[in-house]
Each structure stands twice: as structure tokens, then as C-alpha cells.
Amino acid sequence: MTRQIEVIVEPSFLPERSSAEDGRFFWAYTIAIVNSGSETVQLKRRHWIITDGAGRSQEVNGEGVVGEQPVLGAG
């Protein structure tokens, strides 16, 4: 939690899109953002660092999420 904003990530393994033989393992992520503060905030940009089981990291940067810049009301 940072400044009363909590980010909750739920990973899901997708075996139908993965191939152990090819060393390809596909994951999807559901992300919830909760504003527990007393002010309305807006998500303008995102910066995720995704680290796999082998310790390799991938950075994701960009405006908003899924093309949106949601407003999160207080509480």
C-alpha cells in the first residue's frame, strides 16, 4: 500500500496457451486497485515489474490500463 492506494494482483496460469515442451508458460493477471484514502485519485500511468520463477524480470510501462485512466473515488 502506498498513500492509501492498494494494488492486489491475482495471477492465473493458462495451461491451454502454454507448452512445457517448448518452455513456454503463459500467465494472465487480474489486478484490483483500491483507494482507501480520503481523496479521489486517477490512474494515469502504470509501471509493473513482472518476475518469473527463474528470476527474469519484465517491465511494463504505459498510460492508464487497458486504454483507460480510471478515477477511483475516496474510500
SEBA-950805 format. One line per 8 residues: number of its first residue (from 1); for each residue x, y negated, z negated of C-alpha. Coordinates in steps of 0.5 Angstrom, whole numbers, plus 500, padded with zeros to 3 digits. Layout:
N
NUM	X:Y:Z; ... .
This chain:
75
1	500:500:500; 503:493:502; 499:487:500; 493:491:498; 493:494:505; 493:502:505; 495:506:511; 492:513:511 .
9	495:518:516; 492:525:518; 496:529:523; 493:535:526; 497:540:530; 494:541:537; 496:549:539; 492:548:546 .
17	496:543:548; 503:546:545; 507:551:548; 512:554:543; 516:558:549; 517:551:552; 519:548:545; 513:543:546 .
25	509:542:540; 503:537:540; 500:533:535; 494:528:534; 494:523:529; 488:520:525; 489:513:522; 485:509:517 .
33	487:502:515; 483:500:508; 483:493:506; 483:493:498; 484:485:498; 480:479:497; 481:476:503; 479:478:511 .
41	485:480:515; 486:482:522; 491:488:525; 495:484:531; 500:489:532; 503:496:530; 509:499:528; 509:506:527 .
49	515:511:526; 514:518:527; 519:523:525; 518:530:527; 520:537:523; 527:536:526; 528:529:523; 528:526:530 .
57	524:519:530; 520:516:535; 518:508:534; 511:506:537; 510:498:537; 505:494:541; 499:490:540; 493:492:536 .
65	491:499:536; 487:503:542; 487:496:545; 483:493:539; 485:488:534; 480:490:528; 478:485:523; 478:488:516 .
73	473:485:511; 475:484:504; 474:490:499 .
